[in-house]
């Protein structure tokens, strides 16, 4: 179970209020507001201040949600913790229904001109066209990540945005969001849109 403050943010929108307005009305600190934004626990005094300021009940600003009702994406967004930051990616870990997940999220956002390649050497590369002048130059290729996976976890390379193409999936140990893991070292690679619909079969 975890606490979800989504109702609070919806209530602010319904009342045409901002988070800054909430800070002024309640006297809570920006640090406490950040904890609310991350669905972290706060004191009952904080909740009482919010309910008094907004003239509402506790159930109007928060609820307890069972993890087993969450999607993988929702769990990633609400419970994921950044544990490592690389130059081109960050590593986020979380657990859902007893299953451990490690997500390697790209720092850059892909667009339709980007090709993501999953290579035989276990490396995911990022290719973008070289737009220098009018020359037909080869794409600029850079290593995005060389992910690893422990046997007891699901590893996902998450490409922010919408790349034009993700090649090399369902071979070389890389699996699409709709694919099935074949061995203990396989790693999923997918766009944000695919991750939002992702389910373990």
Secondary structure, 3 states (H helix, E strand, C coil): CEEECHHHHHHHHHCCCCHHHHHHHHCCCHHHHHHHHCCCCCCHHHHHHHHHHHCCCHHHCCEEECHHHCCHHHHHHHHCEEEEECCCEEEEEEEECCEEEEEEEECCCECCCCEEEECCCCCEEEEECCCCCCCCCCCEEEEEECCCCCCCEEEEEEECECCCEEECCCECCEECCCCCCCCCCCEEEEEHHHHHCCCCC
